[in-house]
Amino acid sequence: MIVETQAHRLVLLSASTCIYTPSSQSHKSCHVQAGLFTPRFPLPISTGLRTWTYRFKLAVTDSSLSAPPTPPPPDKDDAQRKVPELQTLFRRFWKVAAPYWFSDDKVQARLQLGAVFALTLATTGISVGFNFLGRDFYNALANKDQEQFTKQLLYYLGGFAGGIPFFVLRDYAREILALRWRSWMTKYYMERYLKNQAFYKIQSQSIIDNPDQRIVDDLSSFTGTALSFSLILFNAAVDLISFSNILYGIYPPLFVVLLLYSVGGTAISVYLGRGLVTLNFLQEKKEADFRYGLVRVRENAESIAFYGGEENEMQLLLQRFRSAFENLTQLLISSRNLEFFTNGYRYLIQILPAAVVAPMYFSGKIEFGVINQSVSAFNHILGDFSLIVYQFQSISAFSAVIDRLGEFDDVLDSSSSKQLPELSEEISLSYCNYRSSLILEFNGSIPVDSRQKLLSIENLTLQTPTSKATLIRDLSLVINEKDHLLVMGPSGSGKTSLLRALSGLWNVGRGKITFYLNDGDDPQLPTSSELPANEINTSHENAGELEGPINRNSRGIFFLPQRPYMVLGTLRQQLLYPTWADDKTPMSDGTKPVGSVSFLMGKTNSENVRGKPGKPTTDDLIQVLENVRLGYILSQFGSLDSTYEWSSVLSLGEQQRLAFARLLLSKPKLVLLDESTSALDEVNEAHLYRQIEAAGITYVSVGHRRTLYKHHNMVLRISTADLNRNKRNWDIESINPGALYNLSSQ
């Protein structure tokens, strides 16, 4: 008799055994106790051949659902990658899995886990009950006892009606718990990924490949599979206790045969599948690389079209896909070899228990129903003993997920560590209070300058993070209010790198950078963003501690890159970013969130940042668009709450003007401009500089245009550092006509 379901096909060979033939997803060991189909826990990641063909499909379609991935590092010798030791896998598994079960959500998590285990225990009990029902059912059938047969049939129907809800509720509870666990871990890893600029270090130094895939795909696989394996082990232990007594009571030698059969099968499976862990790890990486290439085409569509680079992109994409294809071919070959054994292992057990107990039936020592009972018990216990055989490819794929997440977790931990061991010295970056009293000379009597000091750089030597090449030597300068500094120099001399150091992104080298704020600003100020201790360094007070994240924008310091970042959201959110980021992004399909959990809500931006300016009104946003000559985009795109792919619909010049609108709304004391007007004409450039100067904002600009001179009163010229000479490669001059003097001694 053939029984078909929507997703799977079961070929019923006897009253208690079945062969599972996957039609679309994965292999699942199953049992039919006298007609009752009780599937084992399905694993969220694909088992069997792991259906990598579907993974290729997801590699394309999922890219639109997740954030654009960071570039993968240059390929290492993948063939030399070693399988992680079992001890390392266990350590990484515990490190990744444990935080949730000891988090603020631990009570709810443990209650749900207890409910899942209770339902699992109930389903095992139901399976045992059906085992005995099957024995009596087939005894009645063999004895041609119609009355007893009808009675047992009614018992079966009642058992189906009462038992099936337990199986459904067990799977539903497990999936809900897996989703809750994944949700918490996603937030946990995203917080760590975005903390202490870990995302920037990973991308700029190519520490690991595809962190986006590890957060999206690997976390989903990990939570679902870890929970499924836990329940499989629990179910196996209960099964083993329940059915061992039944089998041993029927015929003890059959139990010994089962034990030898399962141990031998496990050893052979481990030997045949020993290379699958590495192949699965590499497949994850290569598919993520291929997906990244497709995302790059989408994000740079216009540039590629202008270049006519379609053929080149096609070759690069095919190269990445070919690498994934070749690895997948090796994976399929290894899986095929393992499947030869595992399929034979599965088929042989259909006749093995019956063959062992058949002589007892022929001699009249047991009834026909006992054969059915022994076969069912044998299959249950063999499934428990043969978890490695049945799930070896799932285990190897899961091991690759553990390895990737553990590696990611170690990188995040190292990014948040207090010290980087490879740095013998580093640049000190601090934020200090500045009292509004006059600055006095050392004798305390003669006022030197009534303007507020904003920035001080002392003996700064800046090096690149990777090659440690020196870019700037022994730079010292002071920026006071209205000291508008223009930084110039040849390409590659270190102009933008200097802004990276001022922003805390680079800290390789030596020297001290200090930002000053007056008494009206937040009195609690952190030191370098590289230091998790967040000590407070003030000009006239002792150091203390500060809780909470560092936000340069709330400290009166703003940075504008050459290509502004356009967030995913409305025009209003473009203007409020990054100082005010607490507006909720609407769902793209207009639906309302359902079943959300408290820890996904997070804190609003106003809770995260102290000392932030008041949030602008709608009128303020409209006015600032007029001030930067972008008022027309309101009529062009509808309203402030319109959502578009702004990096595509706005030209680079419009994006730069929008960035200046953000700057005017944030009203910082000091702004760092990295060629922020490079895409603008001279008229609009002059207009924007007049706007920020009228707002009382002091600015430091990096640029090449001669027209920038009239908007600044000092110029810092940086030349390419000479590796053979230990001399400074910079000079500071006043731009005021007829009043050139050297300020380098300041």
Buried (B, 14 or more C-beta within 10 A) or exposed (E): EEEEEEEBBBEBBBBBBBBBEBEEBBBBBBBBBBBBBBBBBBBBBBBBBBBBEEBBEEBEEBBEEBEEBBBBBEEEEBEEBEBBEEEEBEBBBEBBBEBBEEBEBEEBBEEBBEBBBEBBBBBBBBBBBBBBBBBBBBBBBBEEEEEBBEBBBEBBEEBEEEBBEBBEBBBEBBBBBBBBBBBBBBBBBBEBBEBBBBBBBBBBEBBBBBBBBBBBBBBBBBBBBBBBBBBBEBBBEBBBEBBBEBBBEBBEEBBEBBEEBBEEBBEBBEEBBBBBBBBBBBBBBBBBBBBBBBBBBEBBEEEBEEEEBEEEBEEBBEEBBEBBBEBBEBBBEBBEEBBEBBEEBBEEBBBBBBEBBEEBBEEEEBBBBBBBBBBBBBBBBBBBBBBBBBBBBBBBBBBBBBBBBBBBBEBBEEBEEEEBEEBEEBBBBBBBBBEEEEBEEEEEEEEEEEBBBBBBBBEBBBBBBEEEEBBBBBBBBBBBBBBBBBBBBEEEBBBBBBBBBBBBBBBBBBBBBBBBBBEEBBBBBBBBBBBBEBBBBBEEEEEEEBEEBBBBBBBBBBBBBBBBEBBEBBBBBBBBBBBBBBBEEEEEEEEEEEEEEEBEEEEEBEEBBBBBBEBBEEEBBBBBBEBBBBBEBBEEBEEBBBBBEBBEBBEBBBBBBBBBBBBBBBBBBBBBBBBBBBBBEEEBBBBBBEBBBEEEBBBBBBBEBEEBEEBBBBBBBBBEBEEEEEEBBBEBBBBEEEEEEEBBEE
